[in-house]
Structure formats: C-alpha cells, structure tokens
Amino acid sequence: MDKLEGNTIEHGGSLSRAALAFTDAPQPWIDLSTGVNPHSYAYSPVPATAFSRLPDPSELRDLCAIAARAYGAKSGDHVAAAPGTHLFLPMLVESVFSGRDRSSLTAAILSPTYAEHAKTARMLGFQTVEASDPDALEAADLAVVVNPNNPDGRMIADERLLALSHSLAKKGGLLLVDEAFRDVMDEPSSLVAQVHPGLAVLRSFGKFFGLAGIRLGFAVASPDHAQHVRHLLGPWAIPGPTLHIGRQALADQVWQKNMRLRLRQEAERLDGLLAQADLPVVSGTTLFRYARHEQASEIHQVLGKAGILVRRFSERPQFLRFGLPSEGEWERLGAVLCSKNWQS
C-alpha cells in the first residue's frame, strides 16, 4: 500500500502523491479517497489549560466511561483509549498470549482489508495468513475481522463472530473485531456488550466524527485485558485537547443520530450520481461506496486529471471506492462523472 505506480495512487488520502501523478489537475483537489465524514463535529472551544497542563487521570476515566455508554459497553472498565486503534493489537496480544511462543501460533486476517493488521501480526511473530473465507479463521489462534470491512463494506453477522470468538477462547486465542465504520450504522452498538477474554473490539473516533487528525481510538475488551492495555499506555497517552473533544462528541447522541440520517441520504445521492455514469455500486457503507466498472482504471485517470482523487486497487482493477463529497464538491464531481470521458 501507499505506493505510486505510474499514474495511479494505491493509498487513500495521498494528495501529495496525486499531485505528482496528475500535474495539470485543477485546484483545489477533491479528495474522495478516504472514508472520513466530510461533516466534522463542531466541538466547543478547547480550554487553554488543555494545552498548558497534563491531563488529570480522572479525565481519561471519564472519556472511557462516556465511550462505554456511546458504544454500548458494560462499563468504562472494559474500555481503553489510545491515539489510534493501530496501537492496540500488539498490547492485546501481549495480554492474551503472554508467555507463549508465537512462532508456533497462527494469525488469520479476513482479507482483503487493511494491510496493517497482517503486517502487525507478522511483526509480532505469528505465522500469518490472509484468508478470504471466514470459515478459515476457525483454525487460527489470533483472528482479525474488519466489520464492516474496508474497502468493500462486507459484513459478517455478529452471531457468527461471537461463535467464532468462543471457539478461539477455548484454546486461549483471540478474535479481534475492528469496527472502525460501525458508528454509521443505525444500530452501532455491535459486539462491544459481549466482549470476553477471547473477544476484543476496536472502535475508531475520527472517521464518523470527521476528525481524523484527532487520533483517537478505543479498545473494548474484558476488564483484565483492558486494564493491561491501559497500564501499557500510561496515564497521559491521550492529550488534553483530544480528551475535551472526545468526551463532548461521544456524549452528543443527538448529533450522532442526525448525522447517521444525513450520511444515509448523501450516500443515496452519491449512488444516483454513480448510476448516471453507469458505475454500479456493489457495496459499501454510508461513508464510502464501492463501485465496479470494466474501465475502472480509465475512470480513475479521468477523475484524477479533473482534480478528483478516488481510491483504486491494483489487485482488484475493476473496482473504485468513492468517499462522500463535501458541500460545494457535488456539482464538480457530477459534471466529470456525467461526461463519461473514459468512453472517448
């Protein structure tokens, strides 16, 4: 991932790479290559003390308690917060597999998905496989499932994942469910209320709230595993400004409900634009749409030359992923799509 091949960009959000590939593209760029909400949460002014002093430990406990209520966890004791969910897998592995020779253990990642999970599992010493069939996860000691999946929005039923987690727990294993995009769903509580020693759930803050730069994520796990993670992170892993914003946004249930409705409406609007361009949407979430076309590479080029960056996939050349446009970007996107210049 995150590589430049000719005039194509593999990783979402790489505007500097897009500028190198499409040197004559009009400015400003429209970046539809990520799955981040274009409507950021409007938080209140951050107090000056959030920058000038270390956070009080009670603020972190409060954040975890609010996150527990927002996500449907049993209590704040089940929650750990970190500056990004990518930090949790090594810590949870240390807690679950402490004292075991990981070179003899297998990690299975349900793929295609985020490349970082498989990369991390290999770095942690597991024999790592990327599986396309959920049934293949049963044989693993560590299994990772992104649900809903990135980039295609694939969903595995919660009941099936819960059964898998209990199967892994019997042999001292762990199922890690990454629910980075679960917040956009009408019933976002998911598996967090059912975590146990063999099941942990990751939740991302920045995507749904449109604040990716805040760098905040949560692990929901059994109290023992969550406590182990909190101990490794220490008391000041989350800076004061992030604590202020995170607590306010996660407690704002009205905003969250209204935003889910808005995102659903805008995803339908995007579907309409893509349909006019003969780009059928095959799956996705309300933060991104996953479309198929035989000329996907050509469409990516046409959009790039028009200053519109979408996600393409070298291993799946017939697919493109479109994020939601911001206000003021719809007309420009629609004009390029409806021109169908890739047919000329």
C-alpha positions as CSV (number, residue, x, y, z in Angstrom):
1,M,0.0,0.0,0.0
2,D,0.8,3.7,-0.2
3,K,2.9,3.4,-3.3
4,L,3.0,5.3,-6.6
5,E,2.7,3.1,-9.7
6,G,2.9,5.2,-12.9
7,N,-0.1,7.5,-12.6
8,T,-2.1,5.5,-10.0
9,I,-2.2,6.0,-6.3
10,E,-2.7,3.0,-4.0
11,H,-3.3,4.6,-0.7
12,G,-6.3,6.9,0.2
13,G,-5.6,10.5,1.2
14,S,-2.3,10.8,-0.5
15,L,-2.9,14.2,-2.1
16,S,0.9,14.9,-2.5
17,R,1.3,11.7,-4.5
18,A,-1.8,12.6,-6.5
19,A,-0.3,16.0,-7.4
20,L,2.8,14.2,-8.7
21,A,0.7,11.8,-10.8
22,F,-1.7,14.4,-12.2
23,T,0.5,17.5,-12.5
24,D,-2.1,19.5,-14.5
25,A,-5.1,18.8,-12.4
26,P,-7.2,21.8,-11.4
27,Q,-7.0,23.0,-7.8
28,P,-8.3,22.6,-5.1
29,W,-8.3,18.8,-5.1
30,I,-11.5,16.9,-4.2
31,D,-10.3,14.1,-2.0
32,L,-12.8,11.2,-2.1
33,S,-10.2,8.5,-1.5
34,T,-10.8,8.2,2.3
35,G,-13.7,7.0,4.4
36,V,-13.8,10.1,6.7
37,N,-17.0,12.0,7.3
38,P,-16.8,15.3,5.4
39,H,-19.0,17.0,8.1
40,S,-16.8,17.3,11.1
41,Y,-18.2,17.5,14.6
42,A,-18.4,21.2,15.7
43,Y,-16.8,21.0,19.2
44,S,-16.7,23.9,21.6
45,P,-13.5,25.9,22.1
46,V,-10.8,23.9,23.7
47,P,-9.7,25.4,27.1
48,A,-6.2,26.9,27.2
49,T,-5.5,24.6,30.2
50,A,-5.9,21.6,27.9
51,F,-2.6,22.7,26.2
52,S,-0.8,24.1,29.2
53,R,-1.0,21.2,31.7
54,L,-1.0,17.4,31.8
55,P,-4.5,15.9,31.8
56,D,-5.8,14.7,35.2
57,P,-6.3,10.9,35.2
58,S,-10.0,11.4,36.0
59,E,-10.5,13.0,32.6
60,L,-9.3,9.8,30.9
61,R,-11.5,7.7,33.1
62,D,-14.4,10.0,32.2
63,L,-13.6,9.6,28.5
64,C,-13.6,5.8,28.8
65,A,-17.0,5.9,30.7
66,I,-18.6,8.1,28.0
67,A,-17.2,5.9,25.3
68,A,-18.6,2.8,27.0
69,R,-22.1,4.4,27.0
70,A,-21.8,5.6,23.4
71,Y,-20.7,2.2,22.1
72,G,-22.8,0.0,24.4
73,A,-20.1,-1.5,26.5
74,K,-20.9,-2.8,30.0
75,S,-18.7,-0.2,31.7
76,G,-15.6,2.0,31.4
77,D,-13.6,-0.8,32.9
78,H,-13.9,-2.6,29.6
79,V,-12.5,0.4,27.6
80,A,-9.0,1.6,26.8
81,A,-8.2,4.7,24.8
82,A,-5.2,5.3,22.6
83,P,-4.0,7.8,19.9
84,G,-5.2,5.5,17.1
85,T,-6.5,1.9,17.1
86,H,-3.4,0.6,15.4
87,L,-1.7,0.6,18.8
88,F,-4.0,-2.0,20.3
89,L,-3.2,-5.2,18.6
90,P,0.4,-5.6,20.0
91,M,-0.9,-4.8,23.5
92,L,-3.8,-7.2,23.4
93,V,-1.6,-9.9,22.0
94,E,0.8,-9.4,24.9
95,S,-2.1,-9.7,27.3
96,V,-3.8,-12.7,25.7
97,F,-0.7,-14.7,24.6
98,S,1.7,-13.8,27.4
99,G,4.5,-16.4,27.8
100,R,3.6,-18.3,24.7
101,D,5.9,-19.0,21.7
102,R,4.1,-17.1,19.0
103,S,6.2,-18.6,16.2
104,S,4.1,-21.7,16.7
105,L,0.8,-19.8,16.6
106,T,-1.2,-18.7,13.6
107,A,-2.9,-15.4,12.9
108,A,-5.6,-15.2,10.2
109,I,-6.8,-11.9,8.8
110,L,-10.0,-11.9,6.8
111,S,-9.0,-10.2,3.6
112,P,-8.9,-8.1,1.5
113,T,-8.8,-5.4,4.2
114,Y,-6.5,-3.0,6.0
115,A,-2.9,-4.1,5.3
116,E,-1.7,-3.0,8.7
117,H,-3.4,-5.9,10.6
118,A,-1.5,-8.6,8.7
119,K,1.7,-6.6,8.8
120,T,1.4,-6.2,12.6
121,A,0.6,-9.9,13.2
122,R,3.8,-10.8,11.3
123,M,5.9,-8.4,13.3
124,L,4.5,-9.9,16.5
125,G,5.9,-13.3,15.4
126,F,2.7,-15.1,14.3
127,Q,2.6,-17.4,11.2
128,T,0.2,-15.1,9.4
129,V,-2.3,-15.9,6.6
130,E,-4.7,-13.7,4.8
131,A,-8.0,-15.7,4.3
132,S,-10.9,-14.9,2.1
133,D,-13.2,-17.4,3.7
134,P,-14.5,-16.7,7.3
135,D,-14.5,-20.4,8.0
136,A,-10.7,-20.4,7.6
137,L,-10.5,-18.3,10.8
138,E,-11.5,-21.2,13.0
139,A,-8.1,-22.8,12.7
140,A,-6.2,-19.7,13.9
141,D,-5.1,-18.7,17.3
142,L,-5.5,-15.0,16.5
143,A,-8.2,-13.9,14.1
144,V,-8.8,-10.4,12.9
145,V,-12.0,-9.3,11.1
146,V,-12.8,-5.7,10.0
147,N,-16.6,-5.4,10.3
148,P,-18.0,-3.5,8.3
149,N,-15.0,-4.1,6.1
150,N,-12.7,-1.6,4.4
151,P,-12.8,-1.2,1.4
152,D,-15.9,-3.1,0.3
153,G,-18.3,-2.8,3.3
154,R,-18.6,-6.6,3.7
155,M,-20.5,-7.5,6.9
156,I,-20.1,-10.8,8.9
157,A,-23.1,-11.5,11.2
158,D,-22.4,-10.7,14.8
159,E,-23.7,-14.1,15.8
160,R,-21.2,-15.8,13.6
161,L,-18.4,-13.7,15.0
162,L,-19.4,-14.3,18.6
163,A,-19.5,-18.1,18.0
164,L,-16.0,-17.8,16.4
165,S,-14.7,-15.9,19.4
166,H,-15.9,-18.6,21.9
167,S,-14.2,-21.2,19.7
168,L,-10.9,-19.4,19.8
169,A,-11.2,-18.7,23.5
170,K,-11.4,-22.4,24.2
171,K,-7.8,-22.7,23.0
172,G,-6.6,-19.5,24.6
173,G,-7.0,-17.5,21.4
174,L,-8.4,-14.1,20.5
175,L,-10.8,-12.7,17.9
176,L,-10.2,-9.0,17.3
177,V,-13.1,-7.3,15.5
178,D,-12.2,-3.9,14.0
179,E,-15.4,-1.8,13.9
180,A,-13.9,1.4,12.5
181,F,-17.0,2.0,10.4
182,R,-19.7,0.6,12.7
183,D,-20.7,4.1,14.0
184,V,-22.5,4.9,10.8
185,M,-25.0,2.1,11.2
186,D,-28.4,2.6,12.7
187,E,-27.6,0.0,15.4
188,P,-23.9,0.8,16.1
189,S,-23.6,-1.0,19.5
190,S,-22.4,-4.2,17.8
191,L,-20.4,-6.8,19.8
192,V,-19.0,-4.5,22.4
193,A,-21.5,-5.6,25.0
194,Q,-20.4,-9.2,24.6
195,V,-16.7,-9.0,24.9
196,H,-14.9,-11.7,26.9
197,P,-11.3,-12.9,27.2
198,G,-11.4,-14.3,23.7
199,L,-13.1,-11.3,22.0
200,A,-12.0,-7.6,21.8
201,V,-13.5,-4.9,19.6
202,L,-11.8,-1.8,18.2
203,R,-13.7,1.5,17.6
204,S,-12.4,4.4,15.7
205,F,-13.3,8.0,16.6
206,G,-12.1,10.1,13.7
207,K,-14.0,8.6,10.8
208,F,-17.5,9.1,11.9
209,F,-16.9,12.4,13.6
210,G,-14.9,13.7,10.7
211,L,-11.9,14.4,12.9
212,A,-9.2,12.0,11.7
213,G,-6.4,14.3,12.9
214,I,-7.6,14.0,16.5
215,R,-6.0,10.5,16.5
216,L,-8.3,8.7,19.0
217,G,-9.4,5.1,19.1
218,F,-10.8,2.7,21.7
219,A,-10.4,-1.0,22.5
220,V,-13.3,-2.7,24.2
221,A,-12.2,-5.9,25.9
222,S,-12.6,-7.9,29.1
223,P,-11.7,-5.8,32.2
224,D,-8.4,-7.7,32.7
225,H,-7.2,-7.2,29.1
226,A,-8.5,-3.6,29.1
227,Q,-6.6,-2.9,32.3
228,H,-3.4,-4.4,30.8
229,V,-3.7,-2.1,27.8
230,R,-4.3,1.0,29.9
231,H,-1.2,0.1,32.0
232,L,1.0,-0.2,28.9
233,L,-0.3,3.1,27.6
234,G,0.2,5.0,30.8
235,P,-1.8,7.9,32.2
236,W,-1.1,10.6,29.5
237,A,-1.5,8.8,26.2
238,I,-4.5,11.0,25.3
239,P,-3.6,14.7,25.2
240,G,-5.9,17.3,26.8
241,P,-7.4,18.8,23.6
242,T,-8.4,15.3,22.4
243,L,-9.9,14.5,25.8
244,H,-12.0,17.6,25.6
245,I,-13.2,16.9,22.0
246,G,-13.7,13.2,22.5
247,R,-15.8,13.5,25.6
248,Q,-18.1,16.1,24.1
249,A,-18.6,14.4,20.8
250,L,-19.2,10.9,22.2
251,A,-21.8,12.3,24.6
252,D,-23.7,14.1,21.9
253,Q,-26.3,11.4,21.0
254,V,-28.5,13.9,19.1
255,W,-25.7,14.9,16.7
256,Q,-24.8,11.2,16.2
257,K,-28.4,10.2,15.3
258,N,-28.9,13.2,13.0
259,M,-25.5,12.5,11.3
260,R,-26.4,8.9,10.6
261,L,-29.5,10.0,8.8
262,R,-27.6,12.7,6.8
263,L,-24.9,10.3,5.8
264,R,-27.5,7.8,4.6
265,Q,-29.2,10.5,2.5
266,E,-25.9,11.6,1.0
267,A,-24.8,8.0,0.2
268,E,-28.1,7.6,-1.7
269,R,-27.3,10.9,-3.6
270,L,-23.8,9.6,-4.5
271,D,-25.4,6.3,-5.7
272,G,-27.5,8.3,-8.0
273,L,-24.5,10.2,-9.5
274,L,-22.6,7.0,-10.0
275,A,-25.6,5.3,-11.6
276,Q,-25.9,8.1,-14.1
277,A,-22.2,7.4,-15.0
278,D,-23.0,3.6,-15.4
279,L,-20.9,2.9,-12.3
280,P,-23.0,0.4,-10.3
281,V,-22.4,0.4,-6.6
282,V,-22.0,-3.1,-5.3
283,S,-21.4,-2.5,-1.6
284,G,-20.0,0.0,0.9
285,T,-21.1,2.0,3.9
286,T,-22.6,5.4,4.1
287,L,-19.1,6.9,4.3
288,F,-17.9,5.2,1.1
289,R,-19.3,3.4,-1.9
290,Y,-17.6,0.5,-3.6
291,A,-18.3,0.5,-7.4
292,R,-17.4,-1.9,-10.2
293,H,-16.6,-1.0,-13.8
294,E,-14.6,-2.7,-16.6
295,Q,-12.9,0.7,-17.2
296,A,-12.2,1.5,-13.6
297,S,-8.5,2.4,-14.3
298,E,-9.6,4.8,-17.1
299,I,-12.2,6.3,-14.8
300,H,-9.6,6.8,-12.1
301,Q,-7.4,8.6,-14.6
302,V,-10.2,10.9,-15.9
303,L,-11.1,11.8,-12.4
304,G,-7.5,12.4,-11.4
305,K,-6.9,14.7,-14.3
306,A,-10.0,16.7,-13.2
307,G,-8.5,17.0,-9.7
308,I,-10.7,14.4,-8.1
309,L,-9.0,11.6,-6.2
310,V,-10.7,8.3,-5.6
311,R,-9.4,5.0,-4.3
312,R,-8.3,2.4,-6.8
313,F,-6.9,-1.1,-6.2
314,S,-4.1,-2.8,-8.2
315,E,-5.1,-6.2,-7.0
316,R,-8.8,-5.5,-7.9
317,P,-8.5,-3.3,-11.0
318,Q,-12.3,-3.3,-11.8
319,F,-13.2,-1.6,-8.5
320,L,-13.1,2.0,-7.3
321,R,-14.1,3.4,-3.9
322,F,-15.7,6.8,-3.6
323,G,-16.0,8.8,-0.3
324,L,-18.6,11.4,0.2
325,P,-18.1,14.9,-1.3
326,S,-18.1,18.0,0.9
327,E,-20.6,20.8,0.3
328,G,-19.6,22.6,-2.9
329,E,-18.0,19.5,-4.4
330,W,-21.0,17.7,-5.7
331,E,-21.5,19.7,-8.8
332,R,-17.9,19.3,-10.0
333,L,-18.0,15.6,-9.3
334,G,-21.3,15.2,-11.1
335,A,-20.1,17.1,-14.2
336,V,-17.0,14.8,-14.5
337,L,-18.9,11.6,-14.0
338,C,-21.7,12.5,-16.4
339,S,-19.3,13.5,-19.1
340,K,-18.2,9.8,-19.3
341,N,-14.9,10.9,-20.9
342,W,-13.4,7.5,-20.4
343,Q,-15.6,6.2,-23.2
344,S,-14.0,8.5,-25.8
